[in-house]
């Protein structure tokens, strides 16, 4: 997101939220964002903002949303909050604010003081979100790793990777494209962490420590890169291709490793 351009940021937000199906629907209301197990970062005050978007049929006076803890003690229920008043073009976009927790999000439409449509998604979280970087020891290689995973069911990741080792190319390759529509899963043993971790490594265990200490859900994105140094990250962040300084056969494509971190 380009923080210098509110217009650009808003347009990007619309694109992201309305391309992130599948939808959870009733006859008059389709909620397309957030997706199940999405965790957003809470602020220093302990509160966070979950963006809500979707489609509606017909004209409604307003769209409202509320958060209710999945389990007692795992957050604080909110009242109904106005997401958007008088939405147009059969779409809505807004947000709901809550404290750190693990929630059922319910969205409803109101016409003439009565509920005309309703949809729910669960669980969604407000908690701690980590994007990690470093060399191979920061990610987990999937072979003999300490792959114990989470035991709390509140540590989450996208169970896929964005890299491969081509047999005809002497360097690790990772796409420079933005990440696909995410499908979040609990970070149990045997699962990966987008875009680079081939196992839960130590991240599942760390997540459990955070969940147990702070009683909030956690999400990880792991961008660690084999053999990378601070110089590699600095140069590619400046748009300069770089390579493994310990075995520099060829440059890493797509301005990696920084591109994964940026995306």
C-alpha positions in Angstrom: 0.0 0.0 0.0 1.3 3.4 -0.9 0.7 5.5 2.2 1.5 8.7 0.3 -1.5 8.2 -2.0 -4.9 7.8 -0.3 -6.6 7.4 -3.6 -4.2 4.7 -4.8 -4.5 3.0 -1.4 -8.3 3.0 -1.5 -8.4 1.6 -5.0 -5.9 -1.1 -4.1 -8.0 -2.0 -1.0 -11.1 -2.4 -3.2 -9.3 -4.7 -5.6 -7.9 -6.8 -2.8 -11.1 -7.2 -0.9 -13.3 -8.0 -3.8 -10.9 -10.5 -5.3 -10.6 -12.5 -2.1 -13.5 -14.9 -2.4 -15.1 -17.4 -2.0 -18.1 -15.6 -0.6 -20.2 -16.5 2.4 -23.8 -15.6 1.5 -27.4 -15.3 2.3 -30.0 -14.4 -0.4 -29.4 -10.7 -0.1 -25.9 -10.4 1.3 -22.5 -11.8 0.2 -19.5 -11.3 2.5 -16.3 -11.6 0.5 -13.8 -10.3 3.1 -12.4 -11.2 5.6 -11.7 -14.9 4.9 -11.6 -17.6 7.6 -8.6 -17.4 9.9 -7.4 -14.0 8.8 -5.6 -12.2 11.7 -5.0 -8.5 11.7 -2.5 -6.6 13.8 -3.7 -4.9 17.0 -2.4 -1.5 17.9 -0.6 -0.4 21.0 -4.0 0.2 22.6 -4.8 -3.5 22.1 -7.5 -2.8 19.5 -7.5 -3.6 15.8 -9.6 -3.0 12.6 -11.0 -5.8 10.4 -12.0 -4.6 7.0 -15.4 -5.9 5.8 -16.5 -6.0 2.2 -19.1 -7.8 0.0 -22.1 -7.5 -2.2 -25.8 -6.8 -1.6 -29.0 -7.2 -3.5 -31.2 -4.1 -3.7 -31.1 -0.9 -1.7 -30.3 -1.0 2.0 -30.1 1.7 4.6 -26.9 0.5 6.2 -24.6 -2.4 6.7 -23.6 -3.4 10.2 -21.2 -5.9 11.8 -20.3 -7.2 15.2 -17.7 -9.5 16.7 -18.4 -12.2 19.2 -15.7 -14.4 20.8 -15.6 -17.9 19.4 -15.0 -19.2 22.9 -15.7 -17.3 26.2 -12.6 -15.6 27.4 -11.0 -15.3 23.9 -11.9 -11.7 23.3 -14.6 -9.1 24.0 -17.9 -8.9 22.2 -18.8 -5.7 20.4 -22.1 -4.2 19.8 -23.4 -3.7 16.2 -21.2 -1.2 14.4 -22.1 0.7 11.2 -19.8 -0.5 8.4 -21.4 1.7 5.7 -24.5 3.9 5.4 -26.5 3.9 2.1 -24.0 1.7 0.1 -24.2 2.1 -3.7 -23.6 -0.1 -6.7 -24.6 -3.2 -4.7 -21.3 -3.3 -2.9 -20.1 -2.3 0.6 -16.8 -1.6 2.2 -15.9 -0.6 5.8 -14.5 -2.0 9.0 -15.3 -3.2 12.4 -13.1 -2.4 15.4 -12.5 -4.7 18.4 -10.0 -5.7 21.0 -7.5 -8.6 20.7 -9.4 -11.9 20.3 -10.6 -14.8 18.2 -14.1 -14.0 16.8 -17.2 -14.9 14.9 -17.8 -11.9 12.6 -21.4 -11.3 11.6 -22.5 -8.8 9.0 -26.1 -7.7 8.4 -28.0 -5.3 6.2 -30.8 -3.1 7.6 -33.8 -1.8 5.7 -36.4 0.3 7.5 -35.1 -0.8 10.9 -35.4 -4.5 10.1 -32.7 -7.0 9.2 -32.8 -7.9 5.5 -29.8 -10.1 5.2 -27.0 -11.6 7.3 -23.8 -13.6 6.9 -21.1 -14.8 9.2 -17.5 -16.0 9.0 -15.4 -17.6 11.7 -12.9 -17.6 13.1 -11.2 -14.2 12.4 -8.7 -12.6 14.7 -7.2 -9.4 16.1 -3.8 -10.2 17.5 -0.1 -10.3 16.5 1.1 -10.6 12.9 4.7 -11.3 12.0 6.6 -11.0 8.7 10.0 -12.5 9.1 13.1 -12.4 7.0 16.7 -13.6 7.2 18.7 -16.5 5.9 17.7 -20.2 5.7 17.7 -20.7 9.5 14.9 -18.1 9.7 12.4 -20.1 7.7 12.5 -23.9 8.0 13.7 -26.2 5.2 11.2 -29.0 5.7 13.8 -31.8 6.1 14.4 -32.9 9.7 13.3 -29.6 11.0 11.8 -29.1 14.5 8.3 -29.3 12.9 6.1 -29.6 15.9 3.5 -27.0 14.9 0.9 -25.3 17.0 -1.3 -26.9 19.7 -3.5 -23.9 20.4 -5.4 -23.7 17.1 -4.9 -19.9 17.1 -1.6 -19.8 15.2 -2.2 -19.3 11.5 -0.4 -19.2 8.1 -1.0 -19.6 4.4 -0.1 -23.3 3.7 1.8 -22.8 0.5 5.2 -21.7 -0.8 6.4 -19.4 -3.5 9.8 -20.9 -4.6 11.4 -23.8 -6.3 14.8 -25.2 -7.2 14.9 -25.6 -11.0 17.1 -28.5 -12.2 18.5 -26.4 -15.0 19.2 -23.2 -13.0 21.9 -22.9 -10.4 19.9 -20.7 -8.0 16.7 -20.6 -5.9 13.8 -19.1 -7.8 10.8 -17.3 -6.4 8.0 -15.5 -8.3 7.9 -11.7 -8.2 4.1 -11.7 -8.5 1.8 -10.6 -5.6 0.5 -13.4 -3.4 -2.5 -15.3 -4.6 -5.9 -15.3 -2.8 -4.9 -16.6 0.6 -6.3 -19.7 2.4 -5.3 -19.6 6.0 -4.9 -22.7 8.1 -3.8 -23.5 11.6 0.0 -23.9 11.6 0.1 -27.6 12.7 3.0 -29.9 12.0 3.6 -30.6 8.4 2.2 -27.3 7.1 4.1 -24.6 5.4 4.2 -20.8 5.8 3.9 -18.6 2.7 6.0 -17.6 0.9 9.2 -19.5 2.0 8.9 -21.8 5.0 8.7 -25.5 4.1 7.7 -26.5 7.7 6.4 -24.9 10.8 10.0 -24.8 12.1 10.0 -22.9 15.4 7.2 -20.5 14.4 4.4 -22.8 15.5 5.9 -23.1 19.0 6.6 -19.4 19.2 3.0 -18.7 18.2 1.8 -20.9 21.0 3.9 -19.0 23.5 2.4 -15.7 22.3 -1.2 -17.1 22.4 -0.8 -18.4 25.9 0.8 -15.2 27.2 -1.3 -12.6 25.5 -4.5 -14.5 24.8 -4.6 -13.3 21.1 -4.3 -15.2 17.8 -1.1 -15.0 15.7 -0.3 -15.1 12.0 3.1 -15.7 10.4 4.5 -14.9 6.9 8.0 -16.1 6.4 10.3 -14.5 3.8 13.6 -16.0 4.8 16.0 -16.8 1.9 18.8 -19.4 1.7 22.3 -17.9 2.1 21.1 -14.3 2.2 22.9 -11.5 4.0 21.9 -8.0 5.1 23.7 -6.8 1.9 21.4 -8.9 -0.3 18.3 -7.5 1.3 19.6 -3.9 1.1 20.6 -4.1 -2.5 17.4 -5.8 -3.8 15.3 -3.2 -1.8 17.2 -0.6 -3.8 16.3 -2.4 -7.1 19.7 -4.0 -7.6 19.9 -7.7 -8.4 22.2 -9.8 -6.1 23.3 -13.3 -5.6 24.5 -15.7 -2.9 27.8 -14.2 -1.8 29.1 -17.6 -0.6 28.4 -19.2 -4.0 27.7 -16.5 -6.5 27.0 -18.4 -9.7 24.1 -16.2 -11.0 21.8 -13.5 -9.7 18.5 -14.4 -8.0 15.6 -13.5 -10.4 12.8 -11.1 -9.6 14.9 -8.9 -7.2 14.7 -11.6 -4.6 14.9 -11.9 -1.6 13.3 -8.4 -1.0 10.4 -8.9 -3.4 8.8 -11.6 -1.3 9.2 -9.3 1.8 7.7 -6.4 -0.1 4.7 -8.4 -1.4 
